[in-house]
Amino acid sequence: MAFRNIMRKSSVMGFGPFAAWKRDCADTDPFVLLQDSFARHGMAYANLVSALARGTENWMESCFPAGFSRADHEAHETLLLLGHTGWIGELNRLLSILVTKQNDISPWIMKRVNENERLSCGSLAASALWDGCRMWAVVLCRLLFRLNTRLQKIGQERELGRQGFAVSLITLQQLQELLMNARRLLLQHHIIHNTLFQDAKNQLPLIKELKQLEKAWGSSTFCGERERNAVLLQIGQLEQWLHAVQPPLGSQCPHVEQPASVQEPWLNKEIFGKKQKKD
Amino acid sequence: MSLPNVPDINPLITLTREKVFHLLLASVAMEEMSMSHILNAEGEKIQKILASDEVSLEDLLRVNQSVERIMRTMMKNQMLLLCKLEDILSLEQSLGFQEHHEEE
């Protein structure tokens, strides 16, 4: 009530922008409004990422038909596109700021609203973001796989190979950071296993694409062994992280499919295959 | 040459510190909401341009450039907003509005 009175007074006395806004929000606690605005940000990020994923997939389907007749041209185009998706790095920073802000207001939110109110808008946004990020992850893995096969087809062209290595490593690192930020937001809204979106089942396409990418990089000859191992290590870290965030206990979430096994040790077989066999 | 006139604003209102605190928080929320609208518009723009079956590389690159520009501007603004929010929250902690609110 006190807050509504302030808004009423302020609009009369010339706090311009508040006047139009007070009709809808004057009765709401400012912390709840903040929470709502953060949720809207999360949803906007989710829309951005999923739109990028869908657009890139459409482009891949229309521009990369079967066969490798234009391998060098396609590799150039893919490198160009991946170079322009650098805003995922900016998105990562925005997401970490969002997580910090959400964290800052959490103590106040916990005291002022009940559990259901707290979870309603924020949890939907966090789930949508996590879903959008995974969609982008699948498309990116396909794109990197195609880049790898085209570079492999071109052969020992050092400059393109070096670019392909750098772009692959950087985008995979950005992807892991993106998934981790999206996961942090999920955790802040207490949806650890994201049962609403059937987490484990949705993760399978991403793991499958990662395996395919890992296999392709394992047999790559267009770059040096150290570069190849660096990319394989990054893929392995991402795989391990994804395994770690899958629901751990079937009894707690009976409707979510339990993963068959978790790879131990997590490092790629391509690098440490012999060591694994000895063990 | 004449100078622009600034009206003599003398608001006859009394605001307590707690009310000012609420207004400051509301201003952050409003700014956040308006920025989320801009971001959402950018997402809708991508959807519109890239929804067709025949997407060219030029379209994709142009859209990505536009998003990158918006993201960079947004990031700078978000950092300032984060600082503002932290300052406002520390104001509440130092003045103890929380206890006052609970007493009410």
Interface residues (C-beta under 8 A of the other chain):
Chain A: A2 F3 I6 M7 K9 S10 M13 G14 F15 P17 F18 W21 C25 P30 F31 L33 L34 D36 S37 F38 R40 H41 M43 A44 Y45 N47 L48 A51 L52 R54 G55 T56 N58 W59 S62 C63 E77 L80 L81 H84 T85 G86 W87 E90 L91 R93 L94 I97 L98 T100 K101 D104 I105 W108 K111
Chain B: I9 P11 L12 I13 L15 K19 H22 L23 L25 A26 V28 A29 M30 E32 M33 M35 S36 L39 N40 E42 G43 E44 I46 Q47 I49 L50 A51 S52 D53 E54 V55 S56 L57 L60 L61 V63 N64 Q65 V67 E68 M71 R72 M74 M75 Q78 M79 L81 L82 L85 E86 L89 Q98
